[in-house]
Amino acid sequence: MPNSILLRKTLIKIVHKHGSTVYYCPERFKAALLAHEIDHPVLLDLLGESVRLEVPPELLRLSAKSQLFIVVQRLRDYFQRRIAGISASQAEWVVATWAMALGLSPYEEAPYPMRD
């Protein structure tokens, strides 16, 4: 199983176990991820940046007011603008992973895209 799929599954478990504390506190989030010993430094950093940029709480807030598809696109664009060198599909993978972890969308097994 690719590390990115394992990471997606792990993130879902972490959010279910720890709740909102992991995505409101970047340090706690990173510690929870590192405890699972997943070897994908790029994705670990991206998910950490998504917490720092408050993508998960914004996803929850906006999805209560708009269709999830539109919210994911908006946050994908926001995240892509804020992170140098990330493609649209890579940013969307991060946001979609959070949507799954937060229970906003069903789980889909999709590896992290290399580039658009």
C-alpha positions as CSV (number, residue, x, y, z in Angstrom):
1,M,0.0,0.0,0.0
2,P,1.5,3.4,-0.9
3,N,2.5,5.6,2.0
4,S,0.0,8.3,0.9
5,I,-2.9,5.9,1.2
6,L,-1.7,4.7,4.6
7,L,-1.3,8.3,5.6
8,R,-4.9,9.1,4.6
9,K,-6.2,6.2,6.6
10,T,-4.0,7.2,9.6
11,L,-5.3,10.8,9.5
12,I,-8.9,9.5,9.7
13,K,-8.0,7.3,12.7
14,I,-6.2,10.2,14.4
15,V,-9.1,12.6,14.0
16,H,-11.5,10.0,15.2
17,K,-9.3,9.3,18.3
18,H,-8.3,12.9,19.2
19,G,-11.1,15.0,17.7
20,S,-10.6,18.7,17.0
21,T,-7.6,19.1,19.2
22,V,-5.3,17.7,16.5
23,Y,-6.3,20.2,13.8
24,Y,-6.4,23.3,16.1
25,C,-2.9,22.6,17.4
26,P,-0.2,22.1,14.8
27,E,2.3,20.7,17.3
28,R,-0.1,18.1,18.6
29,F,-1.1,17.2,15.1
30,K,2.5,16.6,14.0
31,A,3.2,14.5,17.1
32,A,0.2,12.4,16.4
33,L,1.2,11.8,12.8
34,L,4.9,11.1,13.7
35,A,3.7,8.5,16.3
36,H,2.5,6.4,13.4
37,E,5.9,6.3,11.7
38,I,4.7,7.0,8.2
39,D,7.6,7.6,5.8
40,H,6.4,10.4,3.6
41,P,8.1,13.7,4.7
42,V,6.5,15.8,1.9
43,L,3.0,14.8,2.8
44,L,3.6,15.1,6.6
45,D,4.8,18.7,6.0
46,L,1.9,19.5,3.7
47,L,-0.7,18.2,6.2
48,G,1.1,20.1,8.9
49,E,0.9,23.3,6.8
50,S,-2.8,22.7,6.2
51,V,-3.3,22.7,9.9
52,R,-1.3,25.8,10.3
53,L,-3.3,27.5,7.6
54,E,-6.5,26.3,9.3
55,V,-7.8,24.3,6.4
56,P,-9.7,21.7,8.5
57,P,-11.8,24.2,10.6
58,E,-12.4,26.3,7.5
59,L,-13.6,23.1,5.7
60,L,-16.0,22.4,8.5
61,R,-17.2,26.0,8.7
62,L,-17.7,26.5,4.9
63,S,-19.3,23.0,4.3
64,A,-22.1,23.9,6.7
65,K,-23.0,26.7,4.3
66,S,-22.1,25.5,0.8
67,Q,-21.8,22.3,-1.2
68,L,-18.7,20.3,-0.4
69,F,-17.5,20.3,-4.0
70,I,-17.4,24.1,-4.0
71,V,-15.8,24.3,-0.6
72,V,-13.1,21.8,-1.6
73,Q,-12.3,23.8,-4.8
74,R,-12.1,27.1,-2.8
75,L,-9.8,25.6,-0.2
76,R,-7.7,23.8,-2.8
77,D,-7.1,27.2,-4.5
78,Y,-6.3,28.9,-1.2
79,F,-3.9,26.1,-0.2
80,Q,-2.2,26.1,-3.6
81,R,-1.7,29.9,-3.4
82,R,-0.1,29.6,0.0
83,I,2.2,26.7,-0.6
84,A,4.9,27.2,-3.2
85,G,5.3,24.4,-5.8
86,I,2.2,22.4,-5.1
87,S,-0.1,21.6,-8.0
88,A,-3.9,21.9,-8.0
89,S,-4.3,18.1,-7.8
90,Q,-1.9,17.9,-4.9
91,A,-3.7,20.6,-3.0
92,E,-7.0,19.0,-3.7
93,W,-5.7,15.7,-2.4
94,V,-4.8,17.3,0.9
95,V,-8.2,19.1,1.2
96,A,-10.1,16.0,0.2
97,T,-8.2,13.9,2.7
98,W,-9.3,16.4,5.4
99,A,-12.9,16.2,4.2
100,M,-12.7,12.4,4.6
101,A,-11.1,12.6,8.0
102,L,-13.7,15.0,9.2
103,G,-16.5,12.8,8.0
104,L,-17.7,15.2,5.4
105,S,-17.2,12.8,2.5
106,P,-16.8,9.0,2.1
107,Y,-13.4,7.4,2.1
108,E,-11.8,7.0,-1.3
109,E,-8.5,5.3,-1.8
110,A,-6.4,7.6,-4.0
111,P,-2.6,8.0,-3.9
112,Y,-1.1,11.4,-3.7
113,P,-0.6,12.7,-7.2
114,M,2.9,13.4,-8.4
115,R,2.0,16.4,-10.6
116,D,-0.9,17.7,-12.7
